[in-house]
Amino acid sequence: MKAKDTLGRTGERLAADYLEDHGIRVIDSNWRCASGEIDLVGLDGAELVIVEVKTRSSRRYGDPLEALTRAKLVRLRTLAVLWAREHQRVAGPMRIDAVGIVMDRTAAASIDHLKGVA
């Protein structure tokens, strides 16, 4: 596995732990289909939460959340509907969140959680 992939998987585990600690129950991770991948899927009460996780080793090239493009957010909306259909969750509230993580080697990981980004 490449270092970038290892960093991403570690970030997703940190994000899942963070979300669980903040009341969002993670029910799926790394779900894939022909249209793309969802990093994490959770439940915040009755609300379905689709989570995009962006992890960086530093802020040298900007904040990880700056990597969320309009195209990525549109794709996440499509993926959210596809996930919901596949899992028979076509009714009820849904939102898309983003979690940005910086894993600087000199300090504890920094985690930013933005709710309802798309």
C-alpha positions in Angstrom: 0.0 0.0 0.0 1.3 3.5 -0.9 2.1 6.0 1.9 -0.7 8.2 0.6 -3.2 5.3 0.8 -2.0 4.5 4.3 -2.4 8.1 5.4 -5.9 8.2 3.9 -7.0 5.0 5.7 -5.6 6.2 9.0 -7.5 9.5 8.5 -10.7 7.6 7.9 -10.3 5.6 11.1 -9.6 8.8 13.0 -12.7 10.4 11.4 -14.9 7.4 12.3 -13.7 7.5 15.9 -14.3 11.3 16.0 -17.8 11.0 14.6 -18.7 8.2 17.0 -17.4 10.3 19.9 -19.7 13.1 18.7 -22.9 11.0 18.4 -22.8 9.9 14.8 -23.0 6.1 14.5 -20.8 4.9 11.6 -22.7 2.2 9.7 -20.6 1.8 6.5 -17.1 2.7 5.2 -15.3 2.7 1.9 -18.5 1.8 0.0 -17.8 1.6 -3.7 -19.8 1.5 -6.9 -19.1 2.2 -10.6 -19.7 6.0 -9.9 -17.2 6.3 -7.1 -16.6 5.8 -3.4 -18.1 7.1 -0.1 -15.6 7.2 2.7 -18.0 6.9 5.7 -21.8 6.6 6.1 -23.3 7.3 9.5 -26.5 8.0 11.3 -27.0 11.2 13.3 -30.3 10.3 15.0 -32.6 9.5 12.1 -30.5 11.5 9.6 -28.3 9.6 7.1 -24.9 11.3 7.0 -22.5 10.8 4.0 -19.0 11.8 5.0 -16.0 12.7 2.8 -12.7 12.5 4.6 -9.7 14.5 3.5 -6.4 13.8 5.2 -3.1 15.5 4.8 0.3 15.3 6.5 0.6 19.1 6.7 -1.0 22.3 5.6 1.9 23.1 3.4 -0.4 23.0 0.3 -3.5 24.3 2.1 -6.2 22.9 4.3 -7.4 19.4 3.4 -11.0 20.7 3.1 -9.9 23.0 0.3 -9.6 19.9 -1.8 -13.4 19.6 -1.9 -14.4 20.7 -5.4 -17.9 21.5 -6.7 -17.6 18.4 -8.9 -16.7 16.2 -5.9 -19.7 17.5 -4.0 -22.0 16.8 -6.9 -20.6 13.3 -7.2 -21.2 12.8 -3.4 -24.8 13.7 -3.8 -25.2 11.1 -6.6 -23.3 8.5 -4.5 -25.5 9.3 -1.5 -28.7 8.5 -3.5 -27.1 5.3 -4.9 -26.0 4.1 -1.4 -29.5 4.9 0.0 -31.2 2.9 -2.8 -28.9 -0.1 -2.4 -29.5 -0.1 1.4 -33.3 0.5 1.2 -33.0 3.9 2.8 -34.8 6.0 0.2 -36.9 8.0 2.7 -35.8 10.3 5.5 -33.4 13.2 6.0 -29.9 13.0 4.5 -26.8 15.3 4.6 -23.3 15.4 3.4 -20.5 16.2 5.8 -16.8 16.7 5.4 -14.0 15.9 7.8 -10.5 17.4 7.3 -7.6 15.9 9.1 -4.0 17.1 9.4 -1.7 14.5 10.8 1.4 16.6 11.6 4.2 14.5 13.0 5.0 17.1 15.6 1.5 17.3 17.2 -1.8 15.4 17.7 -4.0 15.2 14.6 -6.1 18.2 13.9 -9.8 17.3 13.0 -12.3 19.7 11.4 -15.9 18.6 10.9 -18.1 20.5 8.6 -21.8 19.6 8.6 -24.0 19.9 5.5 -21.4 20.9 2.9 -23.6 19.8 0.0 
